[in-house]
Amino acid sequence: FQQALIGNRNMEDTNKFLTKFKGCYFANIQLNLEMLENLDDFEIRDDDVFIITYPKSGTIWFQQILCLIYFEEHRKGIGNLETVERIPFIEYNPQKVDFAERPSPRLFVTHIPCYLVPRGLKNKKAKVIYIYRNPKDVMCSFFHFSKELTPSSTDNFVEFMKLFLEGEVVGSLWFDHIKGWYEHKSLFNIQFLMYEEMKKDLRGSVLKVCKFLGKELSEEDLDAVVRQATFENMKNDPRANYDDKLKTCFGIQKKGHFFRKGTIGDWKNHMTAEQNEKFDKIFQTEMKDIPLKFIWDMN
Ligand code: A3P
């Protein structure tokens, strides 16, 4: 599988952090290439649930929500398992967890593009939840995350925007990621959910997800999920905020945080009118055939 590796392309320092596998960039730290290589044959159970995201779209947030829905002791705050242990990444598996040994229902998270997905997911029984977010906010969140947490990324926003729009980042091109999943949605048992929708109506979003998962929570439990999935709560909860896991799980040496602002529209504090216009033009061209609902500018 060495042939599949086209990473570290001697381009710029920013790319030292990346490994390209079958056309998609992954962070090379803690990357489980063997798993990626055998992903097609990954055995899927009917009650598996997969969270799929492009990076910086609310992955950890949704991991927390799913944990709270599924695990009562997580909801009651009496379990000491961290979110990442309850819902492991498929492609980054530093603890070498044997996924086949995990009890059902298994919950997973991944940034993989649609074309790398395990074949068994197309049986339409296992569930997939795709979380997406305004790509301008994704880009700004990604810029800070890369600058603060990755070893060799740029601290220049103009440069980062170029990398983002060329897909020279983990997850490759945002447009390709979302289009791949959306255009093939009929192959999966999939629910799309927007970060902005969760921000605007967390309770409604949790209910929507529960319905999709066939889970019924009491009003009291629903309240607990909503309460514990707020930005402030998660930021201060060591089980949810990944702060202690940065090194062991992601091999990150720097002292940044996954929790930055958690807001809608932070791009307005980063992008000039000209940059915004350029982005909008690309967005309109790339997304013209995708009738997904976008409510980006909502406050
Ligand atoms: P910002 O950098 O804009 O603050 P991911 O988990 O996919 O890496 O996404 C990280 C982004 O989700 C960060 O965005 C982070 O602050 C935001 N986030 C995490 N938990 C959140 C929550 N409970 N509510 C709102 N945003 C949240």
Boltz pocket constraint, residues with backbone or C-beta under 6 A from the ligand:
constraints:
  - pocket:
      binder: B
      contacts: [[A, 53], [A, 54], [A, 55], [A, 56], [A, 57], [A, 58], [A, 59], [A, 60], [A, 61], [A, 137], [A, 140], [A, 141], [A, 142], [A, 144], [A, 229], [A, 230], [A, 231], [A, 232], [A, 234], [A, 258], [A, 259], [A, 260], [A, 261], [A, 262], [A, 263], [A, 266]]
      max_distance: 6.0
